[in-house]
Amino acid sequence: MALLAAAYVGTWVLNSKLERYPFLNQFEGALLSVSVTLLPAGGLFAAMPGSPINTLALLATSGSVGWYLADKFLHRYRNSSLLILPGGVSDRLFDLPGVSEEQETQNTKRACDGIVADLHESISTHGQLLANQSMKGISTYHAGYIYELLTARVLLGASCKANVDVWKRRYYPYVRRAVDLTLIILSLPLTLPIVALTAVAIRLESQGPVLFWQKRVGRKGETFQMVKFRSMYHGNPGEESDVFADKGDDRVTRVGRFIRKFRIDEIPQFWNVIKGEMSLIGPRPEQAGLVEKFDDDVTLYENRHLVRPGITGWAQVLRGYVADKEGTRHKLEHDLYYVKHQSVTLDLLITYLTLKTIVTGFGAR
């Protein structure tokens, strides 16, 4: 009963943290929460020798899972009513999905949940209004905070003063490293046959090495050789250049197109993780030549190198592959969000979305 109670509390805590990501379906978040808490507890009860107590615990677990999922499926939150003061980056909020401007009338008038303003720009023009509403107990939010809450991206712009802090959790990097190595070891019975079959398929289709090594930029701007399965014809034009892959790129082989779609070409990067050059989760390491270009053209680009790069990451599961400056800026907003808010909960969510991406093939080129 103590284990069941702890698992249920764990479900509630995890689901509460996942609810901060508005793009994640409410029921989907609840399902993910019970999958890593209540369901393992139920599996433990089922594996124990049969007894009335164990049977009762298993039934209670099943009932808890059913009740929790049904409650989240039927429960709906009301939309927040926020007063957005114009000016600065606040204006960019109206371009986001789920944000709509409503004219206040007697029929629609209701209590305001808070005020949103660009506190770097609007404090001089709306200072009196902000002070009056604060005295009434109405919260004031910076536009950048609401932007992050709605998009899971850091707001980049002229008025944005992004704050990146990677040292909030003292033991988190060590736990992450231990988890990376443990997961790689546990996955070997599954990945080794896939590696062998992929290597044979690559050699049978085209001449050239099975593996492809490329210079990438990692943590603190240090370069390293990242390894992948070769997915393009050997000796193709641009093989030695730092360029993006186009959609439908004719340099990609048939085997390469398949392994790219399901991310099989990334499996050899487990070697980079073992060496400590990468992590399983983090911003994708970029080609060295492109990094030099983006450092000059894209604001705060160098801050994505404050953490180890990853095989999968926040930008990969939400944005997919990008091949232009504007797409790179949006991808950087996702990467900086991860750098600022990295946590066990966020890593768990990225893991789930990565598995979902592998099944759908989202963003592959």
ROTI-170042 format. One record per residue (C-alpha): x, y, z; residue number from 1; residue in three letters. Coordinates in Angstrom, 3 decimals, always signed. Layout:
BEGIN
[[X; Y; Z]; NUM; ALA]
...
This chain:
BEGIN
[[+0.000; +0.000; +0.000]; 1; MET]
[[+2.911; +2.323; +0.729]; 2; ALA]
[[+4.381; +1.589; -2.721]; 3; LEU]
[[+1.004; +2.191; -4.364]; 4; LEU]
[[+0.569; +5.484; -2.508]; 5; ALA]
[[+4.085; +6.611; -3.470]; 6; ALA]
[[+3.461; +5.688; -7.119]; 7; ALA]
[[+0.189; +7.614; -7.171]; 8; TYR]
[[+1.812; +10.693; -5.624]; 9; VAL]
[[+4.618; +10.362; -8.180]; 10; GLY]
[[+2.039; +10.306; -10.967]; 11; THR]
[[+0.400; +13.461; -9.671]; 12; TRP]
[[+3.730; +15.306; -9.252]; 13; VAL]
[[+5.025; +14.314; -12.703]; 14; LEU]
[[+1.756; +15.171; -14.406]; 15; ASN]
[[+1.722; +18.565; -12.674]; 16; SER]
[[+5.161; +19.296; -14.151]; 17; LYS]
[[+4.129; +18.108; -17.627]; 18; LEU]
[[+1.103; +20.402; -17.617]; 19; GLU]
[[+3.418; +23.398; -18.063]; 20; ARG]
[[+3.842; +22.356; -21.720]; 21; TYR]
[[+0.606; +23.493; -23.407]; 22; PRO]
[[+1.334; +21.713; -26.706]; 23; PHE]
[[+1.236; +18.348; -24.895]; 24; LEU]
[[-2.261; +16.923; -24.879]; 25; ASN]
[[-3.636; +16.734; -21.329]; 26; GLN]
[[-4.561; +13.060; -21.621]; 27; PHE]
[[-1.214; +12.284; -23.299]; 28; GLU]
[[+0.630; +13.850; -20.371]; 29; GLY]
[[-1.420; +11.792; -17.906]; 30; ALA]
[[-0.703; +8.611; -19.869]; 31; LEU]
[[+3.031; +9.336; -19.830]; 32; LEU]
[[+2.894; +9.978; -16.073]; 33; SER]
[[+1.195; +6.684; -15.177]; 34; VAL]
[[+3.523; +4.811; -17.574]; 35; SER]
[[+6.599; +5.654; -15.487]; 36; VAL]
[[+4.992; +5.422; -12.028]; 37; THR]
[[+1.799; +3.418; -11.544]; 38; LEU]
[[+2.329; +0.879; -14.332]; 39; LEU]
[[+5.797; -0.221; -13.079]; 40; PRO]
[[+4.316; -0.539; -9.574]; 41; ALA]
[[+1.539; -2.713; -10.976]; 42; GLY]
[[+4.100; -4.829; -12.828]; 43; GLY]
[[+5.989; -5.366; -9.590]; 44; LEU]
[[+2.819; -6.517; -7.823]; 45; PHE]
[[+2.016; -8.881; -10.712]; 46; ALA]
[[+5.507; -10.435; -10.557]; 47; ALA]
[[+5.284; -11.163; -6.816]; 48; MET]
[[+4.088; -14.548; -5.531]; 49; PRO]
[[+0.313; -14.666; -5.370]; 50; GLY]
[[-1.287; -13.633; -2.114]; 51; SER]
[[-4.502; -11.805; -1.157]; 52; PRO]
[[-2.511; -8.664; -0.335]; 53; ILE]
[[-0.701; -8.643; -3.694]; 54; ASN]
[[-3.942; -9.286; -5.558]; 55; THR]
[[-5.617; -6.430; -3.717]; 56; LEU]
[[-2.663; -4.129; -4.493]; 57; ALA]
[[-2.787; -5.073; -8.193]; 58; LEU]
[[-6.518; -4.377; -8.354]; 59; LEU]
[[-6.013; -1.069; -6.544]; 60; ALA]
[[-3.276; -0.113; -9.005]; 61; THR]
[[-5.477; -0.944; -12.001]; 62; SER]
[[-8.296; +1.066; -10.483]; 63; GLY]
[[-5.968; +4.008; -9.801]; 64; SER]
[[-4.715; +4.024; -13.393]; 65; VAL]
[[-8.227; +3.881; -14.788]; 66; GLY]
[[-9.568; +6.557; -12.453]; 67; TRP]
[[-6.638; +8.922; -13.037]; 68; TYR]
[[-6.784; +8.655; -16.843]; 69; LEU]
[[-10.569; +9.040; -16.877]; 70; ALA]
[[-10.354; +12.120; -14.657]; 71; ASP]
[[-7.756; +13.764; -16.933]; 72; LYS]
[[-9.710; +12.841; -20.064]; 73; PHE]
[[-12.945; +14.367; -18.772]; 74; LEU]
[[-11.445; +17.372; -16.957]; 75; HIS]
[[-10.994; +20.565; -18.954]; 76; ARG]
[[-9.223; +23.751; -17.912]; 77; TYR]
[[-10.684; +27.137; -18.751]; 78; ARG]
[[-8.661; +29.529; -20.900]; 79; ASN]
[[-6.784; +32.277; -19.078]; 80; SER]
[[-7.791; +35.902; -19.549]; 81; SER]
[[-4.681; +38.075; -19.751]; 82; LEU]
[[-4.390; +41.780; -20.431]; 83; LEU]
[[-1.490; +42.253; -22.865]; 84; ILE]
[[-0.089; +45.776; -22.879]; 85; LEU]
[[+1.119; +46.765; -26.372]; 86; PRO]
[[+4.694; +47.688; -27.105]; 87; GLY]
[[+8.017; +45.883; -27.495]; 88; GLY]
[[+8.005; +42.115; -27.738]; 89; VAL]
[[+4.479; +41.886; -26.279]; 90; SER]
[[+3.156; +42.426; -29.802]; 91; ASP]
[[+4.704; +39.131; -30.898]; 92; ARG]
[[+2.401; +37.186; -28.584]; 93; LEU]
[[-0.559; +37.812; -30.882]; 94; PHE]
[[+1.189; +35.800; -33.610]; 95; ASP]
[[+1.147; +32.646; -31.460]; 96; LEU]
[[-1.449; +29.869; -31.794]; 97; PRO]
[[-3.993; +29.916; -28.970]; 98; GLY]
[[-3.651; +33.665; -28.357]; 99; VAL]
[[-6.571; +35.731; -29.580]; 100; SER]
[[-7.513; +39.345; -29.067]; 101; GLU]
[[-10.997; +39.891; -27.653]; 102; GLU]
[[-12.946; +43.121; -27.395]; 103; GLN]
[[-14.309; +43.600; -23.885]; 104; GLU]
[[-18.096; +43.945; -23.662]; 105; THR]
[[-20.619; +43.742; -20.873]; 106; GLN]
[[-21.521; +40.201; -21.971]; 107; ASN]
[[-17.923; +38.919; -22.099]; 108; THR]
[[-16.442; +40.864; -19.208]; 109; LYS]
[[-14.758; +38.702; -16.586]; 110; ARG]
[[-11.939; +38.880; -14.082]; 111; ALA]
[[-8.445; +39.359; -15.495]; 112; CYS]
[[-5.994; +36.633; -14.482]; 113; ASP]
[[-2.929; +38.804; -14.995]; 114; GLY]
[[-1.189; +41.503; -16.989]; 115; ILE]
[[+1.463; +40.816; -19.629]; 116; VAL]
[[+3.944; +43.497; -20.639]; 117; ALA]
[[+7.420; +43.949; -22.035]; 118; ASP]
[[+8.892; +45.125; -18.744]; 119; LEU]
[[+11.984; +46.449; -20.534]; 120; HIS]
[[+9.909; +48.745; -22.754]; 121; GLU]
[[+6.490; +49.349; -21.171]; 122; SER]
[[+7.431; +50.284; -17.621]; 123; ILE]
[[+7.710; +53.980; -18.523]; 124; SER]
[[+4.463; +54.195; -20.518]; 125; THR]
[[+2.303; +51.856; -18.422]; 126; HIS]
[[+3.967; +52.203; -15.015]; 127; GLY]
[[+0.913; +53.674; -13.289]; 128; GLN]
[[-1.415; +50.981; -14.624]; 129; LEU]
[[+0.963; +48.212; -13.538]; 130; LEU]
[[+1.252; +49.721; -10.063]; 131; ALA]
[[-2.542; +50.050; -9.679]; 132; ASN]
[[-3.212; +46.456; -10.760]; 133; GLN]
[[-0.438; +45.164; -8.528]; 134; SER]
[[-2.115; +46.818; -5.536]; 135; MET]
[[-5.280; +44.886; -6.419]; 136; LYS]
[[-3.362; +41.604; -6.245]; 137; GLY]
[[-3.259; +41.025; -10.011]; 138; ILE]
[[+0.006; +39.422; -11.132]; 139; SER]
[[+2.233; +40.982; -13.778]; 140; THR]
[[+4.145; +38.754; -16.215]; 141; TYR]
[[+6.983; +39.640; -18.542]; 142; HIS]
[[+6.125; +38.942; -22.186]; 143; ALA]
[[+9.205; +36.726; -22.501]; 144; GLY]
[[+7.958; +34.441; -19.704]; 145; TYR]
[[+4.535; +34.008; -21.347]; 146; ILE]
[[+6.234; +33.413; -24.694]; 147; TYR]
[[+8.297; +30.596; -23.160]; 148; GLU]
[[+5.230; +29.145; -21.456]; 149; LEU]
[[+3.225; +29.006; -24.701]; 150; LEU]
[[+5.953; +27.965; -27.132]; 151; THR]
[[+8.661; +26.190; -25.069]; 152; ALA]
[[+11.138; +28.543; -26.758]; 153; ARG]
[[+13.275; +31.398; -25.474]; 154; VAL]
[[+12.193; +34.720; -26.957]; 155; LEU]
[[+14.931; +36.228; -29.098]; 156; LEU]
[[+14.716; +39.845; -30.174]; 157; GLY]
[[+16.048; +43.328; -29.644]; 158; ALA]
[[+14.249; +43.672; -26.286]; 159; SER]
[[+15.048; +40.165; -25.106]; 160; CYS]
[[+17.586; +39.814; -22.325]; 161; LYS]
[[+17.871; +36.017; -22.298]; 162; ALA]
[[+19.273; +34.545; -19.101]; 163; ASN]
[[+20.903; +31.138; -19.436]; 164; VAL]
[[+21.892; +29.242; -16.295]; 165; ASP]
[[+23.114; +25.640; -16.498]; 166; VAL]
[[+24.310; +25.242; -12.890]; 167; TRP]
[[+20.991; +25.240; -11.037]; 168; LYS]
[[+21.106; +21.540; -10.132]; 169; ARG]
[[+24.371; +20.509; -8.543]; 170; ARG]
[[+24.187; +16.750; -9.132]; 171; TYR]
[[+22.112; +16.768; -12.313]; 172; TYR]
[[+25.085; +16.470; -14.776]; 173; PRO]
[[+26.456; +13.431; -12.919]; 174; TYR]
[[+23.062; +11.732; -12.811]; 175; VAL]
[[+22.609; +12.451; -16.515]; 176; ARG]
[[+25.984; +10.910; -17.326]; 177; ARG]
[[+25.211; +7.772; -15.314]; 178; ALA]
[[+21.796; +7.443; -16.966]; 179; VAL]
[[+23.324; +7.860; -20.447]; 180; ASP]
[[+25.804; +5.036; -19.920]; 181; LEU]
[[+23.240; +2.766; -18.254]; 182; THR]
[[+20.721; +3.185; -21.074]; 183; LEU]
[[+23.355; +2.501; -23.727]; 184; ILE]
[[+24.398; -0.734; -21.986]; 185; ILE]
[[+20.787; -1.886; -21.516]; 186; LEU]
[[+19.956; -1.142; -25.164]; 187; SER]
[[+22.788; -3.242; -26.615]; 188; LEU]
[[+20.713; -6.444; -27.100]; 189; PRO]
[[+18.394; -4.406; -29.338]; 190; LEU]
[[+20.847; -2.055; -31.040]; 191; THR]
[[+23.642; -4.510; -31.906]; 192; LEU]
[[+21.511; -6.596; -34.356]; 193; PRO]
[[+20.221; -3.348; -35.931]; 194; ILE]
[[+23.804; -2.093; -36.308]; 195; VAL]
[[+24.900; -5.337; -37.981]; 196; ALA]
[[+21.968; -5.425; -40.429]; 197; LEU]
[[+22.376; -1.747; -41.288]; 198; THR]
[[+26.098; -2.145; -41.971]; 199; ALA]
[[+25.440; -5.064; -44.324]; 200; VAL]
[[+22.666; -3.160; -46.142]; 201; ALA]
[[+24.883; -0.102; -46.676]; 202; ILE]
[[+27.756; -2.157; -48.118]; 203; ARG]
[[+25.447; -4.135; -50.421]; 204; LEU]
[[+23.861; -1.007; -51.918]; 205; GLU]
[[+26.890; +1.226; -52.551]; 206; SER]
[[+30.661; +1.342; -52.392]; 207; GLN]
[[+32.426; +3.176; -49.608]; 208; GLY]
[[+32.841; +3.044; -45.829]; 209; PRO]
[[+29.918; +2.063; -43.628]; 210; VAL]
[[+30.538; +4.909; -41.183]; 211; LEU]
[[+30.739; +8.630; -41.901]; 212; PHE]
[[+32.796; +10.929; -39.674]; 213; TRP]
[[+32.272; +14.676; -39.586]; 214; GLN]
[[+33.738; +17.551; -37.587]; 215; LYS]
[[+31.144; +18.991; -35.211]; 216; ARG]
[[+31.148; +21.586; -32.420]; 217; VAL]
[[+30.406; +20.412; -28.878]; 218; GLY]
[[+30.366; +21.751; -25.340]; 219; ARG]
[[+32.320; +24.980; -24.751]; 220; LYS]
[[+32.902; +25.266; -28.495]; 221; GLY]
[[+35.295; +22.298; -28.625]; 222; GLU]
[[+35.290; +20.330; -31.873]; 223; THR]
[[+35.089; +16.541; -32.168]; 224; PHE]
[[+34.508; +13.891; -34.821]; 225; GLN]
[[+30.869; +12.778; -34.799]; 226; MET]
[[+30.111; +9.374; -36.329]; 227; VAL]
[[+27.002; +8.273; -38.233]; 228; LYS]
[[+26.058; +5.489; -40.597]; 229; PHE]
[[+26.804; +6.634; -44.142]; 230; ARG]
[[+23.485; +7.526; -45.759]; 231; SER]
[[+24.769; +9.212; -48.962]; 232; MET]
[[+26.718; +7.958; -51.963]; 233; TYR]
[[+30.450; +7.957; -51.236]; 234; HIS]
[[+32.354; +10.771; -52.936]; 235; GLY]
[[+29.270; +12.890; -53.599]; 236; ASN]
[[+29.673; +16.644; -54.289]; 237; PRO]
[[+29.562; +18.522; -51.005]; 238; GLY]
[[+30.706; +15.543; -48.891]; 239; GLU]
[[+33.610; +17.570; -47.529]; 240; GLU]
[[+31.636; +20.825; -47.288]; 241; SER]
[[+29.518; +22.205; -44.449]; 242; ASP]
[[+26.094; +22.291; -46.098]; 243; VAL]
[[+22.497; +21.430; -45.249]; 244; PHE]
[[+20.760; +18.405; -46.731]; 245; ALA]
[[+17.877; +19.402; -49.003]; 246; ASP]
[[+14.493; +17.732; -48.883]; 247; LYS]
[[+14.591; +14.860; -51.366]; 248; GLY]
[[+18.386; +15.225; -51.689]; 249; ASP]
[[+19.527; +12.948; -54.556]; 250; ASP]
[[+22.805; +12.259; -52.748]; 251; ARG]
[[+20.908; +10.054; -50.258]; 252; VAL]
[[+20.798; +6.316; -51.011]; 253; THR]
[[+17.689; +4.170; -50.681]; 254; ARG]
[[+19.033; +2.557; -47.514]; 255; VAL]
[[+20.106; +6.003; -46.327]; 256; GLY]
[[+16.613; +7.407; -46.773]; 257; ARG]
[[+15.186; +4.609; -44.636]; 258; PHE]
[[+17.731; +4.853; -41.819]; 259; ILE]
[[+17.421; +8.662; -41.778]; 260; ARG]
[[+13.640; +8.497; -41.490]; 261; LYS]
[[+13.773; +6.237; -38.442]; 262; PHE]
[[+16.985; +7.793; -37.019]; 263; ARG]
[[+18.920; +4.513; -37.303]; 264; ILE]
[[+21.853; +6.446; -38.785]; 265; ASP]
[[+22.371; +8.099; -35.373]; 266; GLU]
[[+22.995; +4.860; -33.422]; 267; ILE]
[[+26.813; +4.922; -33.883]; 268; PRO]
[[+26.836; +8.177; -31.904]; 269; GLN]
[[+26.555; +6.016; -28.799]; 270; PHE]
[[+30.352; +5.903; -29.207]; 271; TRP]
[[+30.513; +9.712; -28.910]; 272; ASN]
[[+28.331; +9.504; -25.782]; 273; VAL]
[[+30.606; +6.889; -24.198]; 274; ILE]
[[+33.625; +9.126; -24.887]; 275; LYS]
[[+31.871; +12.037; -23.171]; 276; GLY]
[[+31.701; +14.201; -26.305]; 277; GLU]
[[+27.905; +13.974; -26.474]; 278; MET]
[[+24.905; +13.074; -24.356]; 279; SER]
[[+21.767; +11.196; -25.314]; 280; LEU]
[[+19.765; +14.434; -24.949]; 281; ILE]
[[+20.902; +17.959; -25.785]; 282; GLY]
[[+21.178; +20.450; -28.659]; 283; PRO]
[[+22.280; +18.735; -31.864]; 284; ARG]
[[+25.991; +19.340; -32.613]; 285; PRO]
[[+26.307; +21.553; -35.680]; 286; GLU]
[[+28.906; +21.426; -38.451]; 287; GLN]
[[+31.949; +23.530; -37.618]; 288; ALA]
[[+31.732; +25.727; -40.717]; 289; GLY]
[[+28.063; +26.521; -40.126]; 290; LEU]
[[+28.710; +27.375; -36.465]; 291; VAL]
[[+31.185; +30.088; -37.486]; 292; GLU]
[[+28.547; +31.568; -39.786]; 293; LYS]
[[+25.718; +31.390; -37.238]; 294; PHE]
[[+27.871; +32.879; -34.464]; 295; ASP]
[[+28.094; +36.055; -36.556]; 296; ASP]
[[+24.521; +36.119; -37.873]; 297; ASP]
[[+22.285; +34.682; -35.115]; 298; VAL]
[[+21.977; +36.348; -31.697]; 299; THR]
[[+23.056; +34.243; -28.677]; 300; LEU]
[[+23.911; +31.248; -30.877]; 301; TYR]
[[+27.062; +30.469; -28.870]; 302; GLU]
[[+24.958; +29.829; -25.724]; 303; ASN]
[[+23.739; +26.493; -27.070]; 304; ARG]
[[+27.288; +25.219; -26.464]; 305; HIS]
[[+26.969; +25.619; -22.684]; 306; LEU]
[[+25.822; +21.987; -22.436]; 307; VAL]
[[+26.875; +18.741; -24.117]; 308; ARG]
[[+25.252; +18.230; -27.528]; 309; PRO]
[[+22.850; +15.322; -27.842]; 310; GLY]
[[+21.700; +12.590; -30.202]; 311; ILE]
[[+18.176; +13.887; -29.741]; 312; THR]
[[+16.988; +17.170; -28.291]; 313; GLY]
[[+14.190; +19.630; -27.641]; 314; TRP]
[[+14.543; +21.350; -31.021]; 315; ALA]
[[+14.706; +18.023; -32.906]; 316; GLN]
[[+11.445; +16.629; -31.544]; 317; VAL]
[[+9.528; +19.913; -31.901]; 318; LEU]
[[+11.092; +21.544; -34.956]; 319; ARG]
[[+12.670; +18.769; -37.003]; 320; GLY]
[[+15.310; +19.483; -39.634]; 321; TYR]
[[+15.886; +23.107; -40.717]; 322; VAL]
[[+17.934; +24.414; -43.619]; 323; ALA]
[[+17.820; +28.212; -43.510]; 324; ASP]
[[+18.674; +31.137; -41.250]; 325; LYS]
[[+15.102; +31.745; -40.016]; 326; GLU]
[[+14.602; +28.064; -39.217]; 327; GLY]
[[+17.935; +28.062; -37.394]; 328; THR]
[[+16.817; +31.035; -35.262]; 329; ARG]
[[+13.609; +29.245; -34.246]; 330; HIS]
[[+15.591; +26.079; -33.564]; 331; LYS]
[[+17.994; +28.099; -31.403]; 332; LEU]
[[+15.028; +29.378; -29.358]; 333; GLU]
[[+14.164; +25.737; -28.556]; 334; HIS]
[[+17.804; +24.896; -27.752]; 335; ASP]
[[+18.141; +27.854; -25.366]; 336; LEU]
[[+14.897; +26.820; -23.669]; 337; TYR]
[[+16.460; +23.418; -22.970]; 338; TYR]
[[+19.674; +25.001; -21.712]; 339; VAL]
[[+17.666; +27.174; -19.302]; 340; LYS]
[[+15.167; +24.570; -18.110]; 341; HIS]
[[+16.948; +21.213; -18.409]; 342; GLN]
[[+15.566; +18.762; -15.858]; 343; SER]
[[+14.655; +15.109; -15.405]; 344; VAL]
[[+11.048; +15.898; -16.367]; 345; THR]
[[+12.090; +17.649; -19.580]; 346; LEU]
[[+14.475; +14.804; -20.450]; 347; ASP]
[[+11.670; +12.298; -19.908]; 348; LEU]
[[+9.368; +14.301; -22.177]; 349; LEU]
[[+12.061; +14.511; -24.884]; 350; ILE]
[[+12.564; +10.739; -24.642]; 351; THR]
[[+8.844; +10.148; -25.153]; 352; TYR]
[[+8.646; +12.614; -28.065]; 353; LEU]
[[+11.763; +11.037; -29.625]; 354; THR]
[[+10.113; +7.609; -29.638]; 355; LEU]
[[+7.036; +9.227; -31.158]; 356; LYS]
[[+9.225; +10.902; -33.782]; 357; THR]
[[+10.934; +7.627; -34.666]; 358; ILE]
[[+7.553; +5.999; -35.291]; 359; VAL]
[[+6.277; +8.881; -37.458]; 360; THR]
[[+9.585; +9.816; -39.133]; 361; GLY]
[[+8.913; +13.525; -38.392]; 362; PHE]
[[+11.526; +16.008; -39.619]; 363; GLY]
[[+13.820; +13.502; -41.336]; 364; ALA]
[[+15.888; +14.392; -44.436]; 365; ARG]
